[in-house]
């Protein structure tokens, strides 16, 4: 018969045997009970373990930050280029369902209609903001067509006109003030 409690007890006994006094490796002999060692040994072991922990944390943390940040940037670029299309309404519905379940589990009561309305209005404001940003991009395209091309400003007849107009205004103001 396969009794889970018996298997757990057996595994615990094996772990206890492995961690007993029978294991007298080099590290166990060196470290032993550090609190009974000299102050110098305690300082050296503490400083070395702290330095090693910090070194490994920085290296691993930097690698994790590069991987996570790079993947987020890669996904955003793919989204901007149109390789990925996210159905945000579906994502938001799932998030709302999960948020309602979590709130119900934590507070013991279902969310109020005011909270749901607040989430709905907040989402609609976000959609309106996205629409305005899209219109701003269209306006920038129009403006860049007016001043030159999409790559930047290019000197054209419109610029000559604006320069001459500004010079005329300054000449007019300057000569009127001389009286």
Steps between C-alpha positions, in 0.01 A plus 500: 500500500631845402446719808596866436566567870732198526690612187533852642632366834747278315626791291538715814706225669728483195548877503575490872760227444664700220517816710630325813850495647606239244552771238839646581596658172750781460232770512338349806837481676591856401169662577376267771330715759625844406361658814755303703791610278723800547379850427737525203359183348144626552580834335677336205223247443230767536674742265575231242147360504354853480726592209419175318127548557514859374712405199268217396191714561632781283601265219177303504290814555663676208445198276135471605447873446650479151289198409174640637558853371616376162198276460265784593668730248494227236128438556427874485695538174318198355170655607589837343609334176176302482649153547295453815137601538367501857126479559496741792126479558531125557801548727315766701194277541717220637679742733165630625375147570816410689496829693137440599581148622801620698301783658218263587744253654687768698206706624237228504257704289471564131623832360257790497358636178676831568839324483405330174380831356824666606703232320282537189536879492875476561535260208294723271716800594805292407347418162423869440859586587626243249274648233633850571858373475419346163354832382814674628711272280285592200544870584877455521496340155308800364735744671812322374355507148452876541852574622689257278490125507455222756873485573516859622493859397597580140544854374218594257301803375278505807804560719614790281155654532497462880849650530410797281175553692678497837767738368229735371320497834823579689587777249155649538515497880855635496423792265178587682682532830767738357269805457 
